[in-house]
Amino acid sequence: MTKYRFDWKDVIHGSIEIEANCGNDAEEILMNMSLNDLLLNSQYNSDKNEREIRFADAGQHFQSLDKDDWNKLRDSL
């Protein structure tokens, strides 16, 4: 079995509740959260329409491929 490594990108959206004294404070807390903290404290999802492979490494038989080369390889199989 071959290991495949993908560098991917996706657009996610989420919802979080933040306690603060005012809206400006809540916004500042939100904008200063690390991505990890944001994901841990949010309900989130992706519509999966914008997910894409940026690069793929198809193991020892191929060099790293950009998304166009990966799609050509995948479609030829």
Steps between C-alpha positions, in 0.01 A plus 500: 500500500630850414476804726373819338565837661276793408541872559139618494300817545138545605273785600324441831237697683390485859309637792633587845359666811729744678428670832623860511408844633409632155496402133836661432662296778337181370626572149851565630497169689381319186759658271785424743412132552737244354353276233528204736306680775244620249437147373491353851236751614284523188247303310641492150447347159606522139283493191779294337449688172824691548719212619795449272827314489792737472778237474515122517788267568415161352770303673826376357377466140420867439645834599278756669219600268306825488121473487483502118758221466329301777163529323656383171659201675179414687287528185739276303461209745 
